[in-house]
């Protein structure tokens, strides 16, 4: 029987005696980079603690002042098609009064996360259990933050774009200040202002419907469109690039 002094502490975040997730217990699940499916910035609302930001990039995760490499974060497909992720981080600016030494600045926080994936396999939301050093467990939910300036971009030439204006407000795609957006699930195009109003996708709404085909859509199904005048030396015919969505 192993010496209790060297026993691995519980890795169940909800159990008494939990002190944090230990990367040494999941060597088979260590990562070199984070999966594309979960990359992005999330607004995470924790019970009694307000909203925090979780940012996951290819080579690092940022949470409450902490920065972690992929090898310090456990991540694996969970039941169905969702991802499960968990990590423990030292948050240097966080304060707590629930420790024996009294008020303390700089504490350990742990999160056990399940990501919610859409039909395209990309994470749009998350939920799970949060625990801070010296405190009990709390639930949380979150959604991917929407930033129109960082939507993925598709390239179309004017000759290959079937539309020259938004079908809702009739703004020309080339008018100043007009951003053309295509819905990846149905390939219909609108200007950005109409997407977040007519399609009922104004944050924090998670989903709406295409006014043309009524298909359900979410903010992260959107792609901005960059229109080019014609072909390039590498593509003189102005054909759509590989992977470009077919025009409706």
N, C-alpha and C positions, 0 to 999 in steps of 0.2 A: 504494500500500500504506500503510495507516494506521500512524502512529508507534506503536511498541510501548509507549512510555511512556503512551499514552492508551488502550490496548486494555482492554476490559472484562475483569476477572478471571474465571476460570472460575466458572460457576454450578452445576457438578456437585460436590456435597458430598463425593464420594468421590475426586476428583482432587487431585493435588498442586497447591499454589498456591491452593487455595480459601481465601478469607478472609471469606466471608459472602455472603448473598443480598442483591442490590441491588434495591430497589423500582423504580428507574428502568428496569430491564430488563423489567418486566411491567406497564407502564402500562395495557395493554388489559385486565388482570385485576385492577386495583385495585378495592377494595370500599368502599361507604359503610357497610354493616352486614354482620355475619357471617350466613351462611345459617342459618335455623332448624334445619336438619338436623344441624348440628354443635354447637349450643349445649350447654353443660353443663360439668361438672367431671369430669376424668379422672385416674385414678391411673396414672402412667407409670413403668414399671420399666426402667431403663437398665442395660445390662451393666456390672458393676463399680462402679456408682454408686448403687445402691439405687432407691428410689421417690420420685418428685417429683409435684407436682400441677400440672396444666394446667387453667386455667379460661378458658372462652370465653363471653363475654356478647355481647349484641347490638352493643355499641359499643366493646368492648375485649377484649384477650387478656392473661392474666397468666401469667408463667412465671418461676420462680426469682428473684423480686424485681423483675422487669421488667414493665412495662405497655405494651402496644402498641395502636395504633388499627388499625382494619381496613385502612386504606390502606397500612400497613406489613407486611401479611401477604398473601402470594399464595395464592389458593384457587380451584380450578376442578374441575369434574367430571373424574374420571379414567376409566380403562377400566371398562366396565360401568356400574354405578350409584354407584360409590364416589366420594368426594371426595379430592383431593390438595391438601395445604397445605404451605407452607414459610415459615420466617421466621428472622431473625437478631435476637438481642436482647443488649443489654449487661446482665449480671447483677451488680449492685453488691456483693453479699455473697459471691459465689462465689470460692473461692481455687484457685490452681493453682501447681504447682512446675515445670511443663513450659514455661517461657518463658525466654528468654535472660537476663532481668534477675533471675531467681531467683523466690522466692515472691512472688506477686502477688495482691492482692485486687481483685476487679472484673474480670471477663473476658467475652469474647463467646462466646455459644453459638448454634448453628444446629440446626434440626430440619427434616427432610424427612419429611412425614407422609402416610400413607394412612389414611383413616378407613374403618371397616367399617360398612356400613349394614344394618339389618334389613329385613324385608319391608314395614314401614311407611315406610321411607325415612329413619329416624332413626339417627344414629351411635351405636353401642354400644361400639365398640372402635377401636383404632388400632395402627399399627406403622410402623416406618421407620428412619431413620438419624439419629444424633446426632453432633455434632462440636463440641468445645470448642476455643477459641483455643490454639494450640500443641500440640494433641493429634491423634490419629488418629480414625477413625470407629468408632462403636459402634452396635449395634442396640438397639432398644427395642420393647416392646409395652405396651399399656395397655388399660384398660377404663373405662367410664364409672362414676364413683363413685355408689354407691346411698345416697340420703338420703330416708328415708320422709317426712320433714317437708316435702320440696319436690317431692313427686309432683304431677303435674297433677290437678286436681279436677273431678269431674262433680257436677252437682246433680240430685237426685231428690226428688220429694215422696213422702211416705209412701204416699199413695194410688196412686202410679204405680210403686212399688217392689214387684216380685213376691215378694220374700222379706223376712222380718222377723228372720232369724237366720242365722248361719253354718252351712252345710250339713255342715261337718266337726265342729265342737265344740259347735254349737247355742247359742253365745253370742248374745244378742239385740243387734241393731245399736245399740239405745239404751242398752245397759248401760255404766256408767262404764268408761273406758279401752279400749273396743272400737272399733277403726278398721275400717270397711267398705272393702274394696278390690275393684274390678272389673278383670277382665282384658280389655284392649281388643280382643284378637284373637278371643275367643269369648264375651265378655260375661257369663261366670260370676263370681259374687261369693263372697268369703271374708273372714274377718277377717285382719288383717295377720299375726298370729302363725301362723296356719295356712298362709298363703301361703309364708312363709319356712321352714316345717318340713315339712308334708305335701307341699307342691309341690316340695320340694328346691331352693329358691331362696335358701338362706342364702348371703350373700357369703362367699368370692369366686366361688361357682358362677354361671355365666353364663346357664344355662337349666334349665328343669325341665318338668313337664307338668301340665296341669290334671287333678285327680283325677276330674272328672266326665266330660269328653269326651276326655281324654288328648292334647289338642292341645299342641304344644310352646309354651312361653311363656318370656319373659325378663323380668328385673326391670323393664325400662323399657317393658314393655307394661302396667304397672299404673297405675291411676288411683284415688285415694281418692274416696270418695263422701260428699258433704254432704247429709244428709237434712233436708228442710224439712217443716213441718207441713202446708202446703197452698199455695194460690195466693197471689199477691201482687197489689197494685193493678194492675200492668202485665200480670199473667198470672193472672187470677182463677180460671181452670180448673185451674191447677197443671200445665199441660202441660210436658213436657220442653223445655229450651232447644234452639235450633238447634244441630245437631252432636252432641247427646247420643246415646250409643250405645243401640241398641234393647235392651230387656231380653230375656234368654234365656227 
